[in-house]
Amino acid sequence: MSLSSSPRRAHPGRRFRPALLLGTTAVALGAGLAAGPAQTAVAADKYGPGYTINDTDGKPSHFGPIGKPGSLYPNAKYLGYCADPHLPGAAAGGHYGPITKFATWKSKLAGKAVPAANIAKAALIATDLRQPTDAQAAAADAVITSWLNPGTTYALPSGKRALERLNSPGVPAKVKMLAAQYMRIADRYAGPYKVNIHMPAGTLKPGAKAHVALDVTSATGHKISNVKLNLSGATRTEKVSTGPTGTATTTITAPKKGTATVQATAKTLPAYTLRAQIPSNPNAQRYIVTGGLSSAQATAHAKVSNAHGGLKVIKTAAESHKAMAGVQFEVKDHRGAVVAKGTTDRQGVWQVKGLKPGSYTVHEIRAAEGYQLAPDKRVSVGDFAATNVSVTDVKIPKGTAPQGHAVHLPGNVLPQTGA
C-alpha cells in the first residue's frame, strides 16, 4: 500500500502460526499446525508489522497489515489487510465505517465478483487475532491480496506485482515460504464448515448404549482437529473435542421408543466471510479486518425398535389352585384374527411376546382332561411389560351312574328264526 511517509520496519521476533487463536480457544488446522501461546507485541511504527518496499511508482509502500483502519496508531486492537493494493492507503480514506461482515466481495482491481472459495480462504487467514512477525504479516498480506484480486497482477502464484513485492530488497525468502504454506492451509481448511454425526447403523434396541462418531470438515472435506462440540439429545456427554485425527466420540442411550437424536454445535470455527471497514472515500483502500468466527450445527437420528408388550397366561385348577400343564390357548386380536397359539408348561404358564399395544382375547382351545373350558378373557396389552392373565378351570361335574337290570327270557328256548 502507498504511504504518505516512509514507515519504520516493525520489530521482528513475534511468533505467529496459521493455526487460529480465537479468543482463548485454539483451533488447530491439521497436523503440525497446533496453535501456540498467544504472543503480544507492539508494532514498531504507526503502520504495523511488515516491510517498507517501493511501490510501482517508486514511492515507499507498506508490505503487511496496518493498525485499526483509519487510526494509523500502534497497539490497535485489530489489524487490517489491504483489499485494494492499487489504491491510496488509509490516510486518504477519510472516515472508515464500522466493521461489517461481507459474504460477497467485488475486486475493484479485477472489476468483478470474487469467488466464494477465495473469500473463505482470505477470511481463514484473517481470522487470527495475534500480532504477526514481519515475515508472517507480509506473507498474509500477499495471499489475502491474491485471493481478493484473482487474475490480476497482484495475484499469486504468477502475478508480476505479487512477485515483485515478494522479491523486493529487504524482504526475506521466508516470506515466500510462509505465503505458500498459508495458501496450502487455506486450500484444505477454509470454510464453510460442516458438523458430521455418524450414528450407529441399523435399529437400536430401547435402553441400548451405542457409540457415535463426530467430526467437523472444511469445504474440501478435510477433518479439523481440536474443535469443541456442544452436544444434546440422547447423549449424556455435554461437550467433546475432535482429536488429532479430527474425530470425536460419544455414547448414547436409546430411548424407550421413537428415535435416538443427537445434536452437535461447533461455535468457535474460523470465519468464512470477510470482516471489512469501508472508507468514505471510494477511491481509497478497503481493509479486511482480523478476527471473526463462524459456527456449524448438525442433528442426526437413529431408529429405535418398538419394544412391544406381551401376555403371560397363568393356568390353575379352581379347587386345588394347582398349576395346570398342557392346556392349549390362542390369542386373537381386535378383529378376531389369531395372532398366537401355545400350551402351558409345567408351571401352568404360557407366554406371548412382541404383541403390539391393543386389545386382545385369550381363548382356551383345549382344557385338561376332566375340566371344563374357561370362558374367553378380554385383555389390554401395552408397551414393554407383559400383561398377566389368570385363567382358572373347574372340573366337569359327575352325574349319577345308571342302575343295571337283568333280562330274563322264557325258559331256555331260543327265538324261532323261521319255519
BELSULSUL-V256082 format. One line per field, one symbol per residue. ss: DSSP state (~ for helix, > for strand, _ for the rest). phi: phi as a letter, one per 30 degrees, with the letter a starting at -180 (. if undefined). burial: # if it has 9 or more other ideal C-beta (glycine too) atoms within 8 Angstrom, else .. A space follows every 10 residues. Layout:
ss = ???
phi = ???
burial = ???
//
This chain:
ss = _>________ _________> >>__>>>___ __________ __________ >>>>_____> >>>__>____ _________> >>_____>_~ ~~___>___> >>___>>___ _>>__~~~~~ ~~~~~~____ ___~~~~~~~ ~~~~~~~~__ _________~ ~~~~~~____ ___~~~~~~~ ~~~~~~~~~_ ___>>>>>__ ___>____>> >>>>>>>___ __>____>>> >>>_>___>> >_____>>>> >>>_____>> >>>>>>>>>> ___>>>>_>_ ___>__>>>_ __>>>>>>>> >>>>___>>> >>>>>>>___ __>____>>> >>_____>>> >>>_____>> >>>>>__>>> >>>>>>____ >_____>>>> >_>__>>>>> >>>_>_____ __________ _________
phi = .dbdbddddd ddjdcbbddc cciccdcdcj dibddcddcc acddbdckdk bcbdddcidd bcckdcdeej chbdiddbcb cdcbddcdde dcdidcdddb dbdbacdddd iaddeedddd ddddddddcd dddedddddd edddddddbd icdccdcbde ddddddcdej cddedddddd ddddddedcd ddcbdcccdd dicddeidcb cbcbabcddc iddcdhcdbc cajdddddbb bddedibbbb cccdddaibc cbcbbccbdd dbcdcbccdd cdccddbdcd jjbbbbbbbb bbdcddcdda bbdccbdddc iddcciccbb ccddcjddca babddddicb cbciddelcb bcbddbddei bdddddbcbc ccdiddcdbc bcccdddddd ddddbdcccd icddddckd
burial = ###...#.## #..#.#.### ##...##### ..###...#. #.#.#.#### ###.#....# ########## .#.#.#.### #####.#### .##..#...# .#..#.#### ...#...### #########. ########## ########## .#.###..#. ###.##.#.. #...##.##. ###.###### #.#.###.#. ...###...# .########. .######### #.###....# ###..##### #####....# ######.### #######.#. ...####### ########## .#.#..#### ########.. ..###.#### ###.....## .###...### ##..#..### ####..##.. #..#..#.#. #.#..##.#. ###.#..... .......... .........
//
